[in-house]
């Protein structure tokens, strides 16, 4: 897909496409209300989504590992 083609799809459509792929084994974290700018003021609510390749426990463990790496500065 070229960047010009990606512009034709909504964020939700792109997320659904990733989640449909059997090769995707991960977690998607995204702003619940689509962020329109890089500026972050106030509170922002996020959604976490994963496909059938991970169950809820596995997705939670993955997020824990990612969180640990982020706080360690890796």
C-alpha positions in Angstrom: 0.0 0.0 0.0 1.2 3.5 -0.8 0.8 6.4 1.6 -1.8 7.9 -0.8 -3.9 4.7 -0.7 -3.8 4.6 3.1 -5.3 8.1 3.2 -8.5 6.6 1.8 -9.2 4.4 4.9 -10.3 5.4 8.3 -8.3 4.5 11.4 -10.9 1.9 12.4 -10.7 0.2 8.9 -6.9 0.0 9.1 -7.1 -1.5 12.6 -9.7 -4.0 11.5 -7.4 -5.0 8.6 -4.5 -5.6 10.9 -6.6 -7.6 13.3 -7.9 -9.8 10.5 -4.4 -10.9 9.6 -3.4 -14.3 11.0 0.3 -13.2 11.0 -0.4 -10.4 13.5 0.4 -11.3 17.0 0.3 -8.2 19.0 -1.8 -5.5 20.7 -3.0 -2.2 19.2 -3.4 0.7 21.6 -5.1 3.8 20.1 -6.9 6.9 21.3 -10.6 6.2 21.7 -11.5 9.5 20.1 -9.2 9.9 17.1 -6.5 12.3 18.0 -6.4 15.1 15.4 -3.1 16.7 16.6 0.1 15.8 18.3 -0.7 18.1 21.2 -1.9 16.3 24.3 -4.0 18.4 26.7 -6.1 17.0 29.5 -7.0 13.4 29.7 -7.0 11.0 26.8 -8.9 7.6 26.8 -7.3 4.7 25.0 -8.6 1.4 23.6 -6.7 -1.8 23.5 -7.4 -4.4 20.9 -6.0 -7.8 20.0 -7.1 -10.6 17.7 -7.7 -14.3 18.2 -3.9 -15.0 18.0 -3.7 -13.8 21.7 -6.1 -14.4 24.5 -6.7 -11.6 27.1 -4.1 -13.0 29.5 -1.4 -13.2 26.8 -2.3 -9.6 25.6 -2.0 -8.4 29.2 1.4 -10.0 29.7 2.6 -8.5 26.4 1.5 -5.0 27.5 3.3 -5.6 30.9 6.5 -6.4 29.1 6.2 -3.4 26.8 5.4 -1.2 29.8 8.5 -2.4 31.6 10.7 -1.7 28.6 9.3 1.8 28.2 9.9 2.7 31.9 13.4 1.4 31.7 14.1 3.6 28.7 14.7 0.9 26.2 
